[in-house]
Amino acid sequence: MRIVVTGGAGYIGSVLVPRLLAAGHDVRVLDNLMYGPHAILPLFIHPNFSFAEVDVTDRRALEPHLRDAEAVIHLAALVGYPLCKKLPRRAVEVNVDGARNVAELSPPEARIIYASTGSNYGEVVGICTEETPLNPLSLYGETKTRAEEIFLERPGTVSLRFATAFGIAPRLRLDLMINDFAYQAIHNRYLVIYEKHFRRTFIHIQDIAAAIQFMIERPERITHRVYNVGHDSMNYTKEQIVQLLQQRTEFLTHFAEIGSDDDKRDYEVSYARIHETGFRIEVDIERGLDEVIGALRYLRLQNPYSNV
Ligand SMILES: NC(=O)c1ccc[n+]([C@@H]2O[C@H](COP(=O)([O-])OP(=O)(O)OC[C@H]3O[C@@H](n4cnc5c(N)ncnc54)[C@H](O)[C@@H]3O)[C@@H](O)[C@H]2O)c1
């Protein structure tokens, strides 16, 4: 299948695209390379891979690259609440207007997968299903929710509300909660945790890629427009994650009673709907944490102000 992946040079894209190529698809990545090209450079050897440096806010540049797509996976975005807070105008331009461009310029018969997020649920009492009203707490969540509405107006679109990703990828992200905690635990040997009882829901990056691939390859299993993507066994409080990390590496933890986390997400999600499609995650929390702790100890970021 001819698949276009916007934002394909990012964290999710850098795991997803090699997987789609290995499965025999033709993949074209469209990305403005805001984090550089390194994650996709090894893909240029592949005969079924192509790339265009395109900004999704630029309709004219985007149009010819979408024209013959059979499927479009829309990942391009300014991701996370701190970045959107720092660049609010650009966040709306990219996450909302860029999404509208992709929705409007994709061929009508093309299947679209939109990378939505469980962040859209915000702070919820009880367990979120796909029917729970969205209550985004940040500009990031608001832009992702608006883009989801735009995509859902278009037939043939499936919106995947991912849990928070973790795990190792060619373009790594250390701002994600588990990756961040693990990096700090290994290299600073110290973690300060606010609001330790906050509940979050996680998914390994390989399983995000697998879920997107499943949605592309198994349309006969898809009976809904929106799916929470994750697994019921992957809902944890921050404190539980810290305890699991402590079983793998030695560090001190201070659970702060004073102060708060800027990230107010506190929610538990039901994954019954995606379970019905037959999709299953492969990486549980134990295996995922083993990977992250095993790998991140070799990532040494230079601190220019350190005396050692
Ligand atoms: N990682 C997660 O936990 C998670 C969870 C839920 C949803 N998502 C969604 O998945 C998508 C991908 O997230 P990620 O973690 O890979 O983030 P990322 O920041 O690593 O990747 C985003 C990619 O989009 C590209 N991009 C940004 N602005 C662009 C523009 N204007 N034009 C073209 N390309 C542009 C960037 O260069 C980057 O390669 C996002 O839409 C995000 O909201 C991610």
The ligand as an SDF file (V2000), in Angstrom:
LIG
                    3D

 44 48  0  0  0  0  0  0  0  0999 V2000
    4.4660    9.9350   22.1340 N   0  0  0  0  0  0  0  0  0  0  0  0
    3.3060    9.9310   22.7740 C   0  0  0  0  0  0  0  0  0  0  0  0
    3.2050    9.5860   23.9580 O   0  0  0  0  0  0  0  0  0  0  0  0
    2.0460   10.3040   22.0640 C   0  0  0  0  0  0  0  0  0  0  0  0
    0.8650    9.9730   22.6780 C   0  0  0  0  0  0  0  0  0  0  0  0
   -0.2990   10.2970   22.0690 C   0  0  0  0  0  0  0  0  0  0  0  0
   -0.2800   10.9420   20.8410 C   0  0  0  0  0  0  0  0  0  0  0  0
    0.8800   11.2730   20.2460 N   0  0  0  0  0  0  0  0  0  0  0  0
    0.8240   11.9620   18.9580 C   0  0  0  0  0  0  0  0  0  0  0  0
    1.6150   11.2400   18.0190 O   0  0  0  0  0  0  0  0  0  0  0  0
    2.1870   12.1600   17.0970 C   0  0  0  0  0  0  0  0  0  0  0  0
    3.6960   11.9470   17.0200 C   0  0  0  0  0  0  0  0  0  0  0  0
    4.2510   12.1580   18.3090 O   0  0  0  0  0  0  0  0  0  0  0  0
    5.7990   11.8900   18.6180 P   0  0  0  0  0  0  0  0  0  0  0  0
    5.8730   11.4330   20.0240 O   0  0  0  0  0  0  0  0  0  0  0  0
    6.3690   11.0680   17.5550 O   0  0  0  0  0  0  0  0  0  0  0  0
    6.3570   13.3980   18.5730 O   0  0  0  0  0  0  0  0  0  0  0  0
    7.6700   14.0100   17.8920 P   0  0  0  0  0  0  0  0  0  0  0  0
    7.7180   15.4400   18.3400 O   0  0  0  0  0  0  0  0  0  0  0  0
    8.8360   13.1470   18.1270 O   0  0  0  0  0  0  0  0  0  0  0  0
    7.3390   13.9540   16.3350 O   0  0  0  0  0  0  0  0  0  0  0  0
    6.6290   14.9500   15.6590 C   0  0  0  0  0  0  0  0  0  0  0  0
    7.1950   15.0320   14.2460 C   0  0  0  0  0  0  0  0  0  0  0  0
    6.4240   15.9940   13.5190 O   0  0  0  0  0  0  0  0  0  0  0  0
    7.3100   16.8300   12.7950 C   0  0  0  0  0  0  0  0  0  0  0  0
    6.6600   18.1290   12.6270 N   0  0  0  0  0  0  0  0  0  0  0  0
    6.4050   19.0600   13.5700 C   0  0  0  0  0  0  0  0  0  0  0  0
    5.8240   20.1330   13.0120 N   0  0  0  0  0  0  0  0  0  0  0  0
    5.7230   19.8780   11.6910 C   0  0  0  0  0  0  0  0  0  0  0  0
    5.2200   20.6060   10.5830 C   0  0  0  0  0  0  0  0  0  0  0  0
    4.7180   21.8410   10.7530 N   0  0  0  0  0  0  0  0  0  0  0  0
    5.2710   20.0570    9.3560 N   0  0  0  0  0  0  0  0  0  0  0  0
    5.8120   18.8080    9.1850 C   0  0  0  0  0  0  0  0  0  0  0  0
    6.3080   18.0760   10.1870 N   0  0  0  0  0  0  0  0  0  0  0  0
    6.2570   18.6020   11.4250 C   0  0  0  0  0  0  0  0  0  0  0  0
    8.5610   16.9190   13.6570 C   0  0  0  0  0  0  0  0  0  0  0  0
    9.7040   17.2980   12.8900 O   0  0  0  0  0  0  0  0  0  0  0  0
    8.6560   15.5000   14.2090 C   0  0  0  0  0  0  0  0  0  0  0  0
    9.4260   14.6950   13.3530 O   0  0  0  0  0  0  0  0  0  0  0  0
    1.7690   13.5520   17.5260 C   0  0  0  0  0  0  0  0  0  0  0  0
    0.6660   13.9630   16.7630 O   0  0  0  0  0  0  0  0  0  0  0  0
    1.3780   13.3670   18.9730 C   0  0  0  0  0  0  0  0  0  0  0  0
    0.4210   14.3160   19.3750 O   0  0  0  0  0  0  0  0  0  0  0  0
    2.0560   10.9630   20.8230 C   0  0  0  0  0  0  0  0  0  0  0  0
  1  2  1  0
  2  3  2  0
  2  4  1  0
  4  5  1  0
  4 44  2  0
  5  6  2  0
  6  7  1  0
  7  8  2  0
  8  9  1  0
  8 44  1  0
  9 10  1  0
  9 42  1  0
 10 11  1  0
 11 12  1  0
 11 40  1  0
 12 13  1  0
 13 14  1  0
 14 15  2  0
 14 16  1  0
 14 17  1  0
 17 18  1  0
 18 19  2  0
 18 20  1  0
 18 21  1  0
 21 22  1  0
 22 23  1  0
 23 24  1  0
 23 38  1  0
 24 25  1  0
 25 26  1  0
 25 36  1  0
 26 27  1  0
 26 35  1  0
 27 28  2  0
 28 29  1  0
 29 30  1  0
 29 35  2  0
 30 31  1  0
 30 32  2  0
 32 33  1  0
 33 34  2  0
 34 35  1  0
 36 37  1  0
 36 38  1  0
 38 39  1  0
 40 41  1  0
 40 42  1  0
 42 43  1  0
M  CHG  2   8   1  16  -1
M  END
$$$$
